[in-house]
Amino acid sequence: MTSAYQTKQHNELLSLLKEHQNESLKANDILMLLKNLGVSISLATVYRQLEKLISKGLVIKDPGKGGPCCSYFVYKGQNGERTEPFYLKCELCGKFTQIECSELKHLKQHILTHHGFCLTSKRTVLMGLCEKCEQKIENKDK
């Protein structure tokens, strides 16, 4: 009986993350959103379920700037394909975007070949500015 209850919590959490795809959500935010939906769940369970989703490659964890207060992100394209996308995060607005680009695959290979380091794409987040934020900065400087 307990496992069915945990499965319901897992499904509710996954459903919520899918609704907020590409948004950075802290565990406390997820907890409050689930409670607002009437889901009975604890913060410890939220963390446990997020860790399971991370290990399955469905969620990516962004360490953020606040230590243990981390943000979590959901992968896109859960259609069973075994691709290894990279992720982009805007430093101003926080927009989170999945990107699959052959040039990044070349970069990954270069780093392995020339530097002896294998990137794990499913957790690689490149930081920068999205097009909208870059335009805002350019317009501000004019």
Secondary structure, DSSP 8 states (H G I E B T S, - for coil): -HHHHHHHHHHHHHHHHHHTTT--EEHHHHHHHHHHTT----HHHHHHHHHHHHHTTSEEEEEEEETTEEEEEE-S--SS-----EEEEETTT--EEEE--HHHHHHHHHHHHHH-----GGG-EEEE--HHHHHHHHHHH-
